[in-house]
Amino acid sequence: MPLVKGVPECQERFDGVAVFLEVVRLGSFARASEHLGLTRSAVGKAMARLESRLETRLFHRTTRVQSLTDDGQIYHDHCLRALSELQIAEAQMESGRHEVAGRLHVSMPVLFGRHCVAPLLLELARQHPSLELLLSFSDRPVDVLAEGFDLAIRSGVLGAESDGLRARKLVVQRKRVCASPAYLAAHGTPQSAAELAGHSILLYRRATRIHVWQLPDAAGQIVDTPLRSRLQLDDLEAIADAATAGMGLAWLPEWLVQDRLRTGALVSLLDDQPGASMDCYALWPRASHMPLRLRLAVDWLVDRLPKVAGLQEADAHHRPAADRQAP
């Protein structure tokens, strides 16, 4: 008996599969219904029809979480393999077209995304009318695979959260110690990192973690420089505003304060000493083929992000994007 006799049979066989995959990915019927724009009842009925057709139970149901049965896990694994094959076929067909099409779901840090990344991706979308962008701004380290992102922009050192992903360094972000002219006139201008202890410091604090400044020591080596402060904020732009208002010294990415430095609202300090920087990466799910829209977006950012003030080019001898794997 053939797997699929015709279009109606094919539609019936695959009815509910997309909903099933979303329930598994998000961990509950309620979250899947919200993400898909369906009622919870509609999601439940779709799963009931799927289980009836397969003549097996796919989920262990509780009041809060749905977990897979053994049969459900087997079916889910087969569905993922089939989806992977479809994605490979799509990528191969797309690579033969000049028109870039399809959806690209991108996660990025809030400020860096808004100031640097999003304007470039929107310009890319302007040039490719069939490209669909879904841009998400969040400072938390999203789970790229579990949350269904095609691409994530992440700053800092890559850790265990990059397992199962490929990565490509995009740019290097320079950071500046800066203060307002009024503050420096009232409190003096520090000439070294050792002199910062006597100044009012504006610290960036996210949740319970304070981001320690990294500054040159007496030997010129960049080291963690713990500083005490009565002013701790969890928003970099608010820190820039506070520094501009004369509340103290700030350590901020150059792209964020470039206009204030240019107009003289802020003054850059310790410029004659080595400065800290932070790498910025593009991350995406590891797969046999890289869709053209994803490859184009990564190459686009590699080419254009360094032109944003305060950003330096990544290693010029990087390997092609499809061949780079997260450490």
C-alpha positions in Angstrom: 0.0 0.0 0.0 1.6 3.3 -1.0 2.4 5.8 1.7 0.3 8.6 0.1 -2.3 8.0 -2.6 -3.0 11.7 -3.4 -3.3 15.2 -2.1 -6.3 14.6 0.3 -4.6 11.5 1.8 -1.4 13.5 2.2 -3.1 16.4 3.9 -4.8 14.0 6.3 -1.6 12.1 7.1 0.3 15.3 8.0 -2.6 17.0 9.8 -1.5 18.0 13.3 2.2 17.3 12.8 3.2 21.0 13.0 1.1 21.4 16.1 2.7 18.3 17.6 6.2 19.6 17.1 5.3 23.0 18.7 3.8 21.3 21.7 7.0 19.2 22.2 9.3 22.3 21.6 7.4 24.5 24.0 6.5 21.9 26.6 2.8 22.5 26.9 -0.5 22.7 25.0 -1.1 26.2 26.5 2.2 27.7 25.2 1.9 26.0 21.8 -1.7 27.4 21.4 -0.4 30.9 22.3 2.5 30.7 19.8 0.4 29.2 17.0 -2.6 31.6 17.5 -5.0 28.7 18.3 -7.2 28.0 21.2 -6.0 25.4 23.7 -9.0 23.3 22.8 -8.0 23.3 19.1 -4.5 22.2 20.0 -5.9 19.4 22.2 -8.3 18.2 19.5 -5.5 18.2 16.9 -3.4 16.0 19.2 -6.3 13.7 19.9 -6.9 13.2 16.1 -3.2 12.6 15.6 -3.1 10.0 18.4 -6.3 8.3 17.0 -4.8 8.1 13.5 -1.5 6.7 14.8 -3.4 4.4 17.3 -1.0 5.3 20.1 -0.6 7.7 22.9 2.0 10.4 22.3 1.9 12.3 25.6 1.9 11.7 29.3 -0.6 14.5 30.3 -0.5 16.4 33.6 -2.2 19.6 34.7 0.9 21.7 33.8 3.3 19.8 31.5 3.0 17.3 28.6 5.9 14.8 28.3 6.4 12.3 25.5 5.7 8.7 25.8 8.2 6.2 24.3 6.1 6.0 21.1 5.8 9.8 21.2 9.6 10.2 21.3 10.0 7.8 18.4 7.5 9.7 16.3 9.0 13.0 17.3 12.5 11.8 16.2 11.1 10.7 12.8 9.3 14.0 12.4 12.5 16.0 13.0 14.4 13.9 10.5 11.7 14.4 7.9 11.7 18.2 8.7 15.5 18.2 8.3 15.2 16.6 4.9 12.7 19.2 3.8 14.9 22.0 5.0 17.8 20.6 3.0 15.7 20.4 -0.1 14.5 23.9 0.5 18.1 25.2 0.9 19.2 23.4 -2.3 16.3 24.9 -4.3 16.8 28.3 -2.8 20.5 28.2 -3.7 19.6 27.9 -7.3 17.4 31.1 -7.3 18.5 34.7 -7.4 15.6 35.7 -5.2 16.1 35.3 -1.5 12.8 34.2 0.2 11.4 32.7 3.4 11.4 33.7 7.0 14.4 34.5 9.2 13.8 34.5 12.9 16.6 36.5 14.6 17.4 37.1 18.3 19.7 39.9 19.3 20.6 42.0 22.5 18.3 44.9 23.0 20.6 48.0 22.6 23.2 46.4 20.3 20.4 45.1 18.2 18.5 48.3 18.0 21.5 50.5 17.3 23.6 48.3 15.1 22.1 45.0 13.9 18.4 45.7 13.2 19.0 48.7 10.8 21.3 46.5 8.7 18.8 43.6 8.5 16.0 46.0 7.7 18.1 47.3 4.8 18.7 43.7 3.7 14.9 43.1 3.7 14.4 46.3 1.7 16.6 44.8 -1.0 14.9 41.4 -0.9 11.1 41.9 -0.8 10.4 38.1 -0.4 12.5 37.9 2.7 10.5 37.8 5.9 12.1 39.0 9.1 11.0 38.2 12.7 13.3 40.2 15.0 13.4 39.5 18.7 15.2 41.8 21.2 16.3 40.3 24.5 19.3 40.5 26.7 18.8 37.0 28.0 20.8 34.2 26.3 18.0 32.6 24.3 18.0 28.8 23.6 18.4 29.0 19.8 17.3 25.4 19.2 14.4 25.1 21.7 13.0 28.5 20.9 13.1 28.1 17.1 15.5 30.9 16.2 17.3 30.7 12.8 20.0 33.2 13.9 21.2 34.7 17.2 23.5 37.6 17.7 25.5 37.2 20.9 28.3 39.3 22.6 31.0 37.9 24.9 32.6 34.5 25.4 30.7 31.6 24.0 30.0 28.8 26.5 28.1 25.6 26.8 24.9 27.3 25.5 26.5 27.3 22.1 26.5 23.4 21.9 24.8 22.2 18.7 25.3 25.6 17.0 27.7 27.0 14.5 29.3 30.4 15.0 31.0 33.1 13.1 32.7 36.1 14.7 31.1 39.3 13.3 32.9 42.2 14.9 34.9 43.3 18.0 33.3 45.9 20.1 35.6 48.5 21.7 34.7 49.9 25.2 35.4 53.3 26.6 35.7 54.8 30.0 34.0 58.2 29.8 32.6 61.0 31.9 31.0 64.4 31.3 33.2 67.6 31.2 31.3 68.9 34.3 32.1 65.8 36.3 35.8 66.0 35.4 36.0 69.7 36.2 34.6 69.0 39.6 36.4 65.8 40.5 39.5 65.7 38.3 40.5 63.5 35.4 41.9 60.0 36.2 45.1 59.1 34.4 45.2 55.4 35.1 42.9 52.6 36.2 44.5 52.8 39.7 43.0 56.3 40.1 39.4 55.2 39.5 38.8 54.1 43.1 38.5 57.7 44.2 35.7 58.4 41.8 32.0 57.9 41.5 31.5 54.8 39.3 28.3 53.9 37.4 28.1 50.1 37.2 26.1 47.8 35.0 24.2 45.2 36.9 22.1 42.4 35.4 20.0 40.4 37.8 22.5 39.6 40.6 25.7 39.9 38.5 27.7 43.1 38.3 29.7 43.4 35.1 33.3 44.0 36.3 35.3 46.6 34.4 38.3 45.2 32.4 41.1 47.8 32.4 44.9 47.8 32.0 47.0 47.2 35.1 50.4 48.8 35.7 52.0 46.4 33.2 49.4 47.2 30.6 47.6 43.9 30.8 43.8 43.9 30.7 42.5 42.6 34.0 39.2 42.5 35.9 39.1 45.7 38.0 36.5 45.5 40.7 35.1 48.9 41.7 32.7 49.9 44.4 29.6 52.0 43.5 26.4 53.3 45.1 24.9 53.6 41.6 24.1 50.4 39.8 21.8 50.2 36.8 20.6 47.4 34.5 20.4 49.5 31.3 23.4 50.7 29.4 21.6 53.6 27.9 20.5 54.8 31.3 24.1 54.6 32.4 25.1 56.8 29.5 22.4 59.3 30.4 23.7 59.3 34.0 27.3 59.9 32.9 26.2 62.7 30.6 24.3 64.2 33.6 27.6 64.3 35.6 26.8 61.4 38.0 30.1 59.6 37.5 32.4 57.5 35.3 30.9 54.9 32.9 32.5 52.0 30.9 30.4 51.6 27.8 30.6 50.3 24.2 31.8 53.0 21.8 28.9 52.5 19.4 26.6 53.5 22.2 28.3 56.8 23.1 29.8 57.8 19.8 27.4 60.7 19.3 28.0 62.0 22.8 31.8 61.8 22.4 31.5 63.6 19.1 29.5 66.5 20.5 31.6 66.7 23.7 28.7 65.6 26.0 31.1 62.9 27.2 34.9 62.7 27.2 36.8 59.5 26.6 39.4 58.7 29.3 42.5 56.5 29.4 42.8 56.6 25.6 46.6 56.3 25.7 46.3 52.9 27.4 45.2 49.4 26.1 41.5 49.1 26.0 39.2 46.1 26.6 37.0 44.8 23.8 34.2 42.2 23.4 33.7 39.8 20.5 30.3 39.6 18.8 29.1 36.3 17.1 26.4 35.1 14.8 25.0 31.7 16.0 22.7 29.3 14.1 21.6 25.7 14.3 24.1 23.2 13.0 22.7 21.5 9.8 23.9 19.8 6.6 22.9 22.8 4.5 22.8 26.5 5.3 19.7 28.2 3.7 20.6 31.0 1.3 18.7 33.6 3.3 20.7 32.7 6.5 24.0 32.7 4.7 23.2 36.0 3.0 22.2 37.6 6.4 25.4 36.4 8.1 27.7 37.6 5.3 25.8 40.9 5.2 26.4 41.5 8.9 30.1 40.5 8.6 30.5 43.0 5.7 28.6 45.9 7.2 28.8 45.8 11.0 32.5 46.9 11.1 31.3 50.1 9.4 29.3 51.0 12.5 31.4 53.3 14.8 33.3 51.6 17.5 33.3 48.2 15.9 36.3 46.4 14.5 36.5 43.8 11.8 36.7 40.1 12.9 39.6 38.0 11.9 40.1 38.5 8.1 41.2 34.9 7.8 37.9 33.4 9.1 36.6 30.2 7.5 33.4 30.4 5.5 30.3 30.6 7.7 29.0 27.1 6.9 32.3 25.6 8.1 32.6 27.5 11.4 31.4 25.7 14.5 30.9 27.2 17.9 33.7 26.3 20.4 
